[in-house]
Amino acid sequence: MESIVLRPEKLDLAYDKETDVLYISAGKPREADDSIEPQEGVVIRSRKGELVGITIIGLKTRLSS
């Protein structure tokens, strides 16, 4: 697995209650040029090797396990 650099000025969190999805953005919102899914329902998005965001699908289920 390639490494991804984390250099955020800030982390923004947004939770969609209806779809049970947590969105984490690193720094200013940017479009990703690559993504990996290290496990089902978790998507790590990057641009030029730098982390831009993480999406976690089914957050409630993960926290209650």
Sequence and secondary structure as in RCSB ss.txt:
>XXXX:A:sequence
MESIVLRPEKLDLAYDKETDVLYISAGKPREADDSIEPQEGVVIRSRKGELVGITIIGLKTRLSS
>XXXX:A:secstr
    B   S EEEEEETTTTEEEEEESS    SEEEEEETTEEEEEETTEEEEEEEESHHHHHH 
